[in-house]
Amino acid sequence: MRELVRPPRLRAGSRVAVVAPSGPIPEERLAAGLDILRGWDLDPVVAPHVLDRHEEFEYLAGTDRNRAADLQAAWCDPSVDAVLCARGGYGVQRMVDLLDWDALRAAGPKVFLGFSDITSLHEAFAARLGLVTLHGPMVAGLDFVKNARAQEHLRATLLEPESVRTLVSDGRALVPGRARGVLLGGCLALLATDIGTPYARPPEPGGLLCLEDVGEDTYRLDRSLTQLLRAGRFDGVCGILLGSWDRCGPYEKVRALLLDRLGGLGVPIAEEFGFGHCDGALTVPFGVRAELDAEAGTLTLEAPALA
């Protein structure tokens, strides 16, 4: 599996645009997140429609066209060094087809950050732009503004990426072993629903697949995993990292399902790796080659997340 292009790291004074491609943003949490960014000597600017709310569908941060326009304008602004998502929820799949991918490609590589519903944009940025993106906590996320560990790991990834070449989890091996490959993945439900779209990447050998989800009953996790298996999405995967499964039922039941669906793949699997919808979530760079040691609970990047 090919490595993707690493965008430049951020520096003191870097301008970062905050966008809302998915759900509505609590204004007080946005303000708290912006204060954290300013404390890192970054210069955050808020896109025009970040605090919008859709008139009919309250789960959307304004109209599809305005959410897409904010992301497009931020990415194509030459003064902007990074585009950071404010939160997830739902909405990316409604707006992703409205983006001008030729214009985004012409704007050159930049840092892109988000997770959860933003999984669909991670897939699209990889497929259309060939770009490394960061799966990590978002600016207005409660798991970010209230958690020092999540803040520090993201700060180091953005500004001192060589200092976080090894990610250490508190988890264990679901299936022991080591594997080297290129990181990819995200929210399980979004990966499953992306299948059949122009942005779903075909199976490639040599992927380290990261999976996590939130608020899904075990049978729904089963359905998404089975869909990915039937679609060949695990073909060629050389290792799997499992993140958080918050509000997905008793973990032992979820664990049994993950072992049932994935254990037969014959690849190392690390569980409870500390990314996704959890306290102190790690920032994981998708598109970078790394080595997983499932028993040690470590992921070692072969190069810093950002150039």
N, C-alpha and C positions, 0 to 999 in steps of 0.2 A: 504494500500500500504506500502511495507516495506521500511524502511530507509536504506540508503546505507552506506558503510564504509567511514568515513571521513579521508582523508590523513593528515599527520602531517603539522602543520603550518610552514612557513619559518622563518628563523632567520638571523641576520646579518651574512654575509659570505655564505649563502646558494647558491649553484650552480644551475642555471636555464638554461635550454637549449631552444633555440628559433628555431622553425621549421616552414616550409611553406607547409602544406598539400594541399593547394588550388591554389590560383592565384599568379602571379609574384609580387615581392616586390620592391617598390621604395627604392633604396639604401640610399638616404638621410633621409627618414623617419625611416628606420631601425636604422640608426646611432642615430637619435634623441631618439628613444625608448630605445635603449641600454643605452644611457646616463642617462635616467630617472631611469632605473633599477639600474645602478651603484650608483646613488644618494641615493638609498634606502639601500646601503651597500650589495646589492646582487652581485653575480658573474655570469654575463650572458656569455654563450658560444653559438656561432652560428653554427648550423648544416651545414655540407659541401655543401648542394645543395640549401640553402635558396635563393640565388640570381640567381639560374638557370632560364632559360626561355626555354620553349618547342620549338623545331625547327619548328614545323608545326602549333601548336595550341598556339597562343600567350597568351591565357587566362590561361595557366597552368604554374606553377613554376617548369619547368623541367618535366622529365618523371614520370609516375606513380610509377615505380619501385624505382626511387631515392627518391621521396617524402615519400614513405612508408618506405624505408630503413632509412632515417633520423629520422623519428618518432620512429621506432623500436629501433634503436641504442641509441637514447636519453633516451627512457623509460627504457631500459635494462642496462644502465650505472649506476652502484651503486653509483657513485659520484654525480649524478644528483638528485636534490630534487624536481624539478618541470619542466614540459614541457609546454611552452607557445607558442601559435600560433602567427605568425607574422601578418597574415591577412586572410580574407575569400576570397570571389569571387566564384570560382567553381573548383572542382577537387577531393574533399574527396571521393565522391561515386565511383570514378575511382580507388582509391588506397586502400580503406578500406579492401577489400578482400585479399590484399597482405600481411596483417599483420599476424604475428604469435601470436594468442591470448593466447596460452598456455605459451609462453615465456613472454608475457606482464604480465600475471597473476602471474607468478613465480617471477617477479621482485618486486612485492609488491606495496602497495599504494603510489602514488605520486600526487602532485598537477597537474591538467590539466586545461588549460584556453583557451577559444576562444568563438566565437559566429558566427552567420550567417551561412555560409557553414559548419562550424565546428559542427553544430547541429547533423549531421550524426555521428560524433565521440562521442558527448555526449550520444547519444542513444546507440552506440556500447559499450562504456565504462560502461554504466549502465547495459546493457544486458549481456555482457561477463565478466566484472570484478566486478560488484556490487559496483562501486566506485562513490563517490561524485565528481562532476566536477564543475568548475566555468564558468558560462555564463557571460562573461565580456569583456571589451575592450582589443584589441590585440596590440602587441608591436609596429608594424609599421602602426597602424591605425591613420588616420588623427584626428579622434574623440578622440584619446588617447593622442597623442603627443602635441596637442594644447589645451587640456582642463584640467584645474587643478582639477575640481571636480571629473572627471572620474579617474584621477591619484590617488587622495587621497583616494577615496573609494576602489579602487583596492589595494592600498598599505596597508590600514588598514585591508582589508579582508585577505591578504596574511600574514601579520606580527603581527597584533593585532586583530584577528577575534572576540574576545569577545567585542571589542569596537563598532562593527557594527551589533549588534544583531537585531536592528530594522531598517528597510528600510522605508524611508518616501518619498512619491511621491507628485507631485504637481497636480495630477489628481483628478478624481472624480469617483463616482460609476455609472457604466452603469446599473448595477442591484445591489441594496443595500443588505447588509448582512455580516455575518462573516462565515468563514470556516477554518477548520484545516485539513492539509494534507501534503503530501510530494511533494516538488517542482520538476517539470520536464518541458520539452518543448523545445522551441527555435524558429527557423525561420519557419514560417508556410509552405512555399513552400517545404522546406526540409523534414519536418515531413510528408507531404502528399506524396512526392516521395519516402520516405523510406518504405511505406506500401508494404508488400509482400516480403521484403528482410529479411535476417536472423537476422538483427539488430533491426528491428522495435519491440518495446515492446508491448505485448498484453495489452488490457485494464485491469486496476486494480482499484478496489475501493479505494477512498481516495487520489486522486492526485490533487494538485494545479497546473493547467496547465498554463504555460507562453507562450504567442504567440506574435510575431512581424514579420515584413517583410519590404522590401525596394524595390522600383522601380517596383511594380506590379500594373497593372491596376485593377480597382475594380472588373471587371468580373473574373480576374485570382485569386484574393483573394476569390471570391465567389466559384470558382471551387475547390480550395484547401480546404476551409472550408467544402464544401459539400462532398468532397471525404473523409475527416476525419470523418464526421458525418455518412456517409453511411458505412464506415469500422468499426464503433463502437468505434472509438478512444476516443470519449467523454464519453463513458459508464463508470459510476463510478466516474467521475470527480466531486469533491466537491466544486471547485472554480476556477475562471479563472482570470489571470492577463494579461492585454493587454499592450504591450510596444509601441514602435514607429512604424509609418507607413509612413516613409519618401518617398516622390515621388510616393505615391500610389493613387494620386488623391486628390480632396478636402476632408478635414478630415470629414466634416459633411456627405458626401456621404459614406465614409468608415465606419463612426460610425453607420449610418443607416444599412449598410450591417451587421456589427458585431452584432447589436441588433436583426436583422432579423434572422440570422443564429444561434446565441447563446442564445438569450434572453429566448427562450422556454425551455432551459435546467433546469431552476428552481434553479440555483446556483448563489451565489454572483459573480459579475464581476466588477473588477476595471479597469478603462481605463487610458491611458496616464501615465503609472506607471514609466516611466523614465529608461527603459532598452532597449537595442537594438541599432539601427542605429540612435542615437540622441546625442546631446551635453550633456556632463555630465552623461553619461550612468552609471547606478548602476551595480555592480557585484552581480549576483544572484547565490547562490549555489544550483545546482540540486542534489536531493537525500536527502536533509535535511527536516525535518518536521518543519512546520511553521504555524502561524495563520494569515489569511488575514482579515483585516477590510476594506471592500470596501469603506464605507462612510468616514472613517478617512483617507484613502489612506495610510495605514500602513501594513507592513508585518513584523511580529515578529518571528525570528528564535527561535526554542525551544533549540537549542544548537549552539555554534559558527560554522561557516562554516567549519573550519579546527580544527583538534584535537590538 
